[in-house]
Amino acid sequence: MTTRKKPKHIVLTSHPGRRAGAAPAIVWGAADPRLRGPIVATFAAPERRNVVGAHAGSYAVYRALAIAAGRLSPDHVPDLTDTAPAEAIGPFPQWGDPERIVALDPFGHVVAEAFKPWLDEGYDVRPTIAVTKAHINMPELKAALDAGRLRSDNRVLLPNGDVRVTKIAVEPVWHLPRVARRFGIAEPALRRALFEETGGMFPELVTRPDLEVFLPPIGGQTVYLFGDAALLGDASTPVACRIHDECNGSDVFGSDICTCRPYLAHGIEVCIEMAQAGGLGIVVYNRKEGRALGEVTKFLVYNARKRAPGGDRAESYFERTECVAGVQDMRFQELMPDIFHWLGVRRLDRLASMSNMKYEALVRQGIEVGERVPIPDALVPADARVEIDAKKAAGYFAPDGAPDARALAEAKGRGLLD
């Protein structure tokens, strides 16, 4: 256990510190990291901070608890020895386009080399991206091997069902002016909403317009890369992808009320096949539980759907969510394409997703999409048929033809297809 220093007065961050010019300037979108400047979020030297928020997203609260309990020194600086990326990622031309990447730091995995001048001066510059190597193992993949849908090549997929991947963790880093532009809203309106709806947690959002970067207290994303990372950025390399939003009940515990885990496993199969054929497979796993409404809301909706007169029905699927949450979906896929710009990807040859929102967000950001791959009907659990029918009625990709006319008419009436 560390010994906590004696208590000192609280330093408010609502206004600039006394040392003018101590905080590095950030020139968002600069291709040269020395011009772009580092992300500095440490509270140990508040005059050096040049962002709103704290590292680690929602886990920053646990850091606060550790410090309050005396188990972590507030002055601890991470020792980054031997933590460099296990695979080189970038740089790619998209890193120098301020409109392409607005929600992550493209240099977040290479801070030790990119921001060495500031580190040498004692600035606490921390990574917001980490790249490692790993094996993953899912029983569905072994079943696919046994069924002959997949074959082991001892390179990507091993005989025991293990899959070799490059695994990348990404924390969100928002450039507020361009996030606002991506959503088509005014930056002051975005700042005010963020301030008020977090209970005034970040006063700098409204008192420090000079701080343009925000580290939001939300979950990030994990990328699973199948194949040779050196092929990233090569326009001739075919790419398969599954963009997956977190569903703990299904992904981890196998709940059969939705298609999340089956579609994730199917997407991984598609990615393995592409990697084995000399291309790349990319699974992007976003922490957006329950359509970013949260698991409590999600379970409340489950109860309401199951207790509805006439039972759980496709035509009332989205309506029940809106009755509880006030909105059908808060995932807002507008920021999702950033990860592909960071990876240097300009085309997805096979997209394992039926989501109209994901597809449209990608296309709006200039990422070409080839084939859209639906979940095979045999993988849809019986209790998840309602979900699939409702999503098709709401405009999700449906290669097997138009959805039920009545469900489609009701979806249009509720504005789901506008």
C-alpha positions in Angstrom: 0.0 0.0 0.0 1.3 3.4 -0.9 1.6 6.3 1.6 -0.7 9.1 0.7 0.7 12.6 0.8 -0.8 15.1 3.3 -4.0 16.6 2.0 -3.7 19.8 0.1 -6.1 22.4 -1.2 -8.3 21.4 -4.1 -7.2 22.9 -7.5 -10.2 23.8 -9.6 -9.8 23.2 -13.3 -12.5 25.6 -14.5 -9.9 28.2 -15.4 -6.4 28.2 -16.8 -3.5 27.5 -14.4 -1.1 30.1 -13.3 1.7 29.0 -15.6 0.7 30.4 -18.9 1.9 28.3 -21.8 2.7 25.2 -19.8 0.0 23.2 -21.5 1.0 21.9 -25.0 -1.1 23.2 -27.9 -3.1 20.6 -29.8 -3.4 21.1 -33.5 -5.9 18.4 -34.3 -5.4 16.6 -37.6 -1.7 17.5 -38.0 0.1 14.6 -39.6 3.3 15.3 -37.7 2.9 14.4 -34.0 5.4 17.1 -33.0 3.0 19.7 -34.5 -0.1 17.9 -33.4 1.0 17.9 -29.7 0.4 15.3 -27.0 -2.7 14.6 -25.0 -2.0 15.6 -21.4 -4.7 14.7 -18.9 -2.7 14.3 -15.6 -4.0 16.1 -12.5 -0.6 16.0 -10.8 0.3 19.1 -12.7 -3.0 20.7 -13.6 -1.3 23.7 -15.4 0.0 21.2 -18.0 -3.4 19.7 -18.8 -4.7 20.4 -22.3 -7.8 18.3 -22.3 -11.1 17.9 -20.5 -11.7 14.6 -18.6 -9.4 11.8 -17.5 -7.7 8.8 -19.0 -9.2 5.3 -18.8 -12.8 6.3 -19.6 -15.3 5.0 -17.0 -12.4 3.3 -15.2 -11.2 6.7 -14.0 -13.6 6.4 -11.1 -11.8 3.2 -9.9 -8.5 5.1 -10.0 -10.1 7.8 -7.8 -11.2 5.1 -5.3 -7.7 3.6 -5.3 -6.2 7.0 -4.5 -8.8 7.8 -1.8 -8.2 4.4 -0.2 -4.4 5.1 -0.2 -3.6 2.2 -2.5 -2.4 4.3 -5.4 -0.2 7.4 -5.3 -1.8 10.3 -7.1 1.7 11.1 -8.5 2.3 7.7 -10.0 3.6 7.8 -13.6 3.3 4.6 -15.6 6.6 2.9 -16.5 6.1 2.2 -20.3 9.2 0.0 -20.7 8.5 -2.8 -23.1 4.9 -1.8 -23.7 5.4 -0.7 -27.3 2.9 -2.1 -29.9 3.3 -5.8 -30.7 2.5 -4.8 -34.4 3.3 -1.6 -36.2 0.1 0.3 -37.1 0.4 3.2 -39.5 0.9 6.0 -40.0 -1.7 6.3 -42.8 -2.8 9.4 -44.8 -6.1 9.5 -42.9 -4.3 10.4 -39.7 -3.6 13.8 -41.2 -7.2 14.5 -42.2 -8.9 16.3 -39.3 -12.4 15.4 -40.6 -11.7 11.6 -40.9 -10.6 11.0 -37.3 -12.4 12.9 -34.6 -13.0 10.4 -31.8 -9.6 8.8 -31.1 -6.0 9.8 -31.0 -4.2 8.3 -34.0 -0.9 8.6 -32.1 -2.3 7.1 -29.0 -0.3 3.8 -29.3 3.1 5.4 -30.0 3.4 8.2 -27.4 6.9 7.1 -26.3 8.3 7.9 -29.7 5.9 10.5 -31.1 5.9 12.7 -28.0 9.4 12.1 -26.7 10.3 15.8 -26.4 7.5 16.3 -23.9 8.3 13.1 -22.0 11.9 14.3 -21.7 10.6 17.5 -20.1 8.6 15.5 -17.5 5.2 15.6 -19.0 2.9 12.7 -18.1 1.8 11.6 -21.6 -0.1 8.3 -21.5 -1.1 5.9 -24.3 -4.8 5.8 -25.2 -4.3 2.8 -27.6 -2.5 -0.5 -26.9 -1.6 -3.2 -29.4 -0.8 -6.8 -28.4 -0.9 -10.3 -29.8 -3.3 -13.0 -28.6 -5.1 -16.2 -29.2 -8.9 -16.4 -29.0 -11.0 -19.6 -28.6 -14.7 -19.9 -29.0 -16.6 -23.2 -29.0 -18.4 -22.1 -32.2 -15.2 -22.0 -34.1 -14.3 -25.6 -33.0 -17.8 -26.6 -34.1 -17.2 -24.9 -37.5 -14.0 -26.9 -37.8 -15.8 -30.1 -37.0 -18.6 -29.3 -39.5 -16.1 -28.5 -42.2 -17.1 -24.8 -42.6 -13.6 -23.8 -41.5 -10.3 -25.5 -42.0 -7.1 -25.2 -40.0 -4.2 -23.6 -41.8 -1.8 -23.6 -38.8 -1.3 -19.8 -39.4 -4.6 -18.1 -38.6 -6.7 -21.0 -37.3 -5.0 -23.8 -35.4 -6.3 -27.4 -35.3 -7.6 -27.0 -31.7 -9.8 -24.1 -32.7 -7.5 -21.3 -31.4 -7.2 -18.3 -33.6 -4.2 -16.0 -33.8 -5.1 -12.3 -33.7 -3.7 -8.9 -33.2 -5.7 -7.3 -30.4 -6.0 -3.5 -30.0 -7.7 -1.6 -27.2 -8.8 2.0 -27.9 -9.9 4.7 -25.5 -12.1 7.5 -26.8 -10.5 10.9 -27.4 -13.0 13.4 -28.8 -12.1 16.6 -30.6 -15.2 18.5 -29.7 -15.4 21.0 -32.6 -15.3 18.1 -35.2 -17.4 15.7 -33.2 -20.1 18.5 -33.2 -19.6 18.9 -36.9 -19.9 15.2 -37.5 -23.4 15.3 -35.8 -24.4 18.5 -37.5 -24.8 20.5 -34.3 -23.2 23.6 -32.8 -20.2 23.0 -30.5 -21.6 25.1 -27.7 -24.8 23.0 -27.7 -22.7 19.8 -27.5 -20.6 21.1 -24.7 -23.7 22.3 -22.7 -25.4 18.9 -23.1 -22.3 17.0 -22.1 -21.9 19.3 -19.0 -25.6 19.2 -17.9 -26.3 15.5 -18.6 -23.2 14.4 -16.6 -24.4 16.4 -13.6 -21.8 19.2 -14.1 -19.0 16.7 -13.8 -16.8 18.6 -16.3 -17.1 22.3 -15.8 -14.3 23.0 -18.3 -16.8 22.0 -21.0 -18.5 25.3 -20.6 -15.8 27.5 -19.0 -12.8 26.4 -21.1 -13.6 26.7 -24.8 -9.8 26.8 -25.4 -9.7 23.1 -24.4 -11.0 21.3 -27.6 -10.3 17.7 -26.6 -12.4 15.7 -24.3 -11.7 12.2 -22.8 -15.3 11.1 -22.1 -16.1 8.7 -19.2 -17.4 5.9 -21.5 -16.2 2.5 -22.7 -13.9 2.3 -25.6 -13.5 -0.4 -28.2 -11.4 -3.5 -28.9 -10.2 -4.5 -32.4 -9.5 -8.1 -33.3 -7.3 -8.2 -36.4 -7.1 -11.5 -38.3 -4.2 -11.9 -40.8 -1.0 -9.9 -41.4 -1.2 -6.4 -39.9 1.4 -5.3 -42.4 -1.3 -5.5 -45.1 -3.2 -2.6 -43.5 -3.4 0.4 -45.8 -2.9 -1.7 -48.9 -5.8 -1.0 -51.2 -5.4 -4.3 -53.0 -5.9 -6.3 -49.8 -9.5 -7.6 -49.4 -11.0 -6.9 -46.0 -13.9 -8.7 -44.1 -15.4 -7.1 -41.1 -17.8 -7.5 -38.2 -18.8 -4.3 -36.3 -20.3 -5.5 -33.0 -21.8 -3.6 -30.2 -21.5 -5.1 -26.8 -24.2 -7.5 -25.5 -23.0 -9.1 -22.3 -26.0 -11.4 -21.9 -25.6 -13.0 -25.2 -21.8 -12.5 -26.0 -20.7 -14.0 -22.6 -23.7 -15.9 -21.2 -25.4 -17.1 -24.3 -28.8 -15.5 -23.8 -31.1 -16.7 -26.6 -33.3 -13.6 -26.8 -31.1 -11.9 -29.4 -28.7 -12.8 -32.2 -25.6 -11.0 -30.8 -23.3 -13.9 -30.0 -24.4 -16.0 -33.0 -23.7 -13.1 -35.3 -20.4 -12.3 -33.6 -19.3 -15.9 -34.1 -20.4 -15.9 -37.7 -18.6 -12.6 -38.3 -15.4 -14.1 -36.9 -15.8 -17.1 -39.3 -16.1 -14.6 -42.2 -13.0 -12.8 -40.9 -11.0 -16.0 -40.6 -11.9 -17.1 -44.1 -10.8 -13.8 -45.5 -7.5 -13.9 -43.6 -6.8 -17.4 -44.8 -7.4 -16.3 -48.4 -4.6 -13.7 -48.0 -6.8 -10.7 -46.9 -7.6 -9.2 -43.5 -10.4 -9.8 -41.1 -11.4 -7.1 -38.6 -13.8 -7.4 -35.7 -14.6 -4.1 -34.0 -16.1 -4.6 -30.5 -17.7 -1.5 -29.1 -18.7 -1.0 -25.4 -22.3 0.1 -26.1 -24.4 -2.3 -24.0 -28.1 -2.3 -24.8 -27.8 0.0 -27.8 -25.9 2.3 -25.5 -29.0 2.6 -23.3 -27.4 0.4 -20.5 -28.2 -3.0 -19.2 -30.8 -1.9 -16.6 -32.9 -0.3 -19.4 -32.3 -3.3 -21.6 -33.7 -5.7 -19.0 -36.6 -3.5 -18.2 -37.5 -3.6 -21.9 -37.2 -7.4 -21.9 -39.8 -7.5 -19.1 -42.1 -5.1 -21.0 -41.9 -7.1 -24.2 -42.5 -10.4 -22.6 -45.5 -9.1 -20.6 -47.1 -7.3 -23.5 -50.7 -8.3 -24.5 -50.3 -10.9 -27.2 -46.7 -11.6 -26.3 -43.5 -10.4 -27.7 -44.1 -9.2 -31.3 -41.9 -7.7 -34.0 -44.3 -4.8 -34.6 -43.9 -3.6 -31.0 -40.2 -4.4 -30.6 -38.8 -0.8 -31.0 -41.9 0.8 -29.5 -41.3 -0.9 -26.1 -37.7 0.3 -26.0 -38.8 3.9 -26.8 -41.5 3.7 -24.1 -38.9 2.9 -21.4 -35.9 4.9 -22.7 -37.4 7.7 -24.7 -35.4 6.7 -27.7 -35.0 3.5 -29.7 -31.2 3.6 -30.0 -28.4 5.7 -28.6 -25.4 4.1 -30.3 -25.1 6.9 -32.9 -22.8 5.2 -35.4 -21.5 8.5 -36.7 -18.2 8.1 -34.7 -17.7 4.4 -35.5 -15.9 4.8 -38.9 -12.9 6.5 -37.2 -11.4 3.2 -36.3 -11.2 2.2 -40.0 -9.6 5.5 -40.9 -7.0 4.8 -38.2 -6.4 1.3 -39.6 -5.9 2.8 -43.1 -9.0 0.9 -44.4 -10.9 2.5 -47.3 -13.0 -0.5 -48.4 -14.8 -3.4 -46.7 -15.3 -6.2 -49.2 -17.5 -8.2 -46.9 -19.4 -6.6 -44.0 -21.0 -9.1 -41.7 -23.8 -6.8 -40.5 -27.5 -6.2 -41.4 -27.5 -2.8 -39.7 -28.6 0.1 -41.9 -27.1 2.6 -39.3 -23.7 1.1 -39.5 -23.7 0.8 -43.3 -24.8 4.4 -43.8 -22.3 5.7 -41.3 -19.5 4.0 -43.1 -20.6 5.2 -46.6 -21.0 8.7 -45.4 -17.4 8.7 -44.2 -16.2 7.6 -47.6 -15.6 3.9 -46.7 -16.8 1.7 -49.6 -18.8 -1.4 -48.7 -19.0 -4.4 -51.0 -21.0 -7.4 -50.0 -23.3 -7.2 -46.9 -23.4 -10.6 -45.2 -26.5 -11.4 -43.2 -26.6 -13.9 -40.3 -27.6 -17.4 -41.6 -31.1 -18.2 -40.7 -30.0 -21.5 -39.0 -28.0 -19.4 -36.5 -31.0 -17.3 -35.3 -32.3 -18.6 -31.9 -36.0 -19.2 -31.8 -36.6 -16.4 -29.2 -34.6 -14.0 -31.3 -36.9 -14.3 -34.4 -38.9 -11.3 -33.1 -35.7 -9.2 -33.1 -34.7 -10.1 -36.6 -38.2 -9.5 -38.0 -38.4 -6.1 -36.3 -35.0 -5.0 -37.6 -35.9 -6.0 -41.1 -39.1 -4.1 -40.9 -37.1 -1.1 -39.6 -34.9 -1.1 -42.7 -32.1 -3.5 -41.8 -30.5 -5.4 -44.7 -32.8 -8.2 -45.9 -31.4 -10.2 -48.8 -34.3 -12.6 -48.6 -36.9 -10.1 -49.7 -39.2 -7.5 -48.1 -40.3 -8.0 -44.5 -43.8 -8.6 -43.4 -46.0 -5.9 -44.9 -47.9 -5.2 -41.7 -44.7 -4.8 -39.7 -43.2 -2.6 -42.4 -46.3 -0.4 -42.4 -46.2 0.0 -38.7 -42.5 0.8 -38.8 -43.1 3.5 -41.3 -45.9 4.9 -39.2 -43.6 5.3 -36.2 -40.9 7.0 -38.4 -38.4 4.2 -38.2 -37.7 4.2 -41.9 -37.4 8.0 -42.3 
